[in-house]
């Protein structure tokens, strides 16, 4: 069975590694910053004073002291327009300025654009890591390491490859394969159980990719929204926007797919350990019952995740006065629907696919012997015999509710005529033998 798993997985691993090497933009320098028209430079500062109306009507003069940049330590007043959607600043706020790169002493060279959020985000990340380590211990440490490596794959491979002009869908498939192998094997170890979960994840990802490509084509989705349009303008080169849409669907569903496949595989293995006589069909049936309960919650999780991300968009469309059908078929909403439903279909399909694979592999695996459990044997405690009471009764632990308290047997009564004499030596017990 291990040989079969190796035959199935080794080609996939090699294809993923070769694909990553072919898609990575070796030797290509990507233009950034001013080279692509982004001339604004972020500068950190602290708000020291606020004057309402100090720069005209509906305008606030915010005096800031810069902590870095070409004019670090200097204070300049920055005009800020009062709007309904504008943030509110107070003295002492740590803010971010946008510097045009010319004449750092002039207030006109700066714009107030954002708050600094380094410390709160760092504290939240520390709390998250502590929670994972306290609950998972060594497994939690492995999970954190896998999370960091997943982020490294996204930042150092997926993003540069797409920006360099490679197919977003191909890059997403290869990147998802790298992340899957790293996360599953690092977190759960190299074993037949983990390899089965990897196979289930691969098949489900392939299904998501095929369905996403088909329905994006049939629904005439272009993938063009405000962010994508701005990206194309910055790059100055064409990009497959529909492929970018599908890439987001694959990467977004990967994390939930890992959860489903690992859970199903572990459930089947534990069923096999509990009853080694279960056949492939019985393991599949029992594992599917577990998977149905898990599936309903996972699908709802994915739908709510996409709905939460698109909540401002949904609010904007709800105020447009358009019908529900028009809102649902609009480009920006329709692409979220396709992404959600395609990902959900992949999750639903992952349950029977992974359960069938796990049942097939587990039914042909030797069941490990249960580890002996050390049982502490307490030394017997010798209790003192209860003392007899004045009435000749012994109460306490010898009391049986069904029979009543135990009583000491009474001595036989003395015969009539006086006290019985002790037999003398040489005499029989009968008086007639004298």
Secondary structure, 3 states (H helix, E strand, C coil): CHHHHHHHHHHHHHHHHHHHHHHCCCCCCCCCHHHHCCCCEEEEEEEEEEEECCCCCCEEEEEEEECCCCCCCCEEEEEEECCCCCCCCCCCCEEEEEECCCCCCCHHHEEEEEECCHHHHHHHHHHHHHHHHHHHCHHHHHHHHHHHHHHHHHHHHHHHHHHCCCCHHHHHHHHHHHHHHHHHHHHHCCCHHHHHHHHHHHHHHHHHHHHHHHHHHHCCCCCCCHHHHHHHHHHCCCCCHHHHHHHHHHHHHHHHHHHHHHHHHHHHHHHHHHCCCCCHHHHHHHHHHHHHHHHHHHHHHHHHHHHHHCHHHHHHHHCCCCCHHHHHCCHHHHHHHHHHHHHHHHHHHHHHHHHHHHHHHHCCCCCCCCCCCCCCCCCCCCCCCCCCCCCCEECCCCCECCCECEECCCCCCCCCCCCCCCCCCCCCCCHHHC
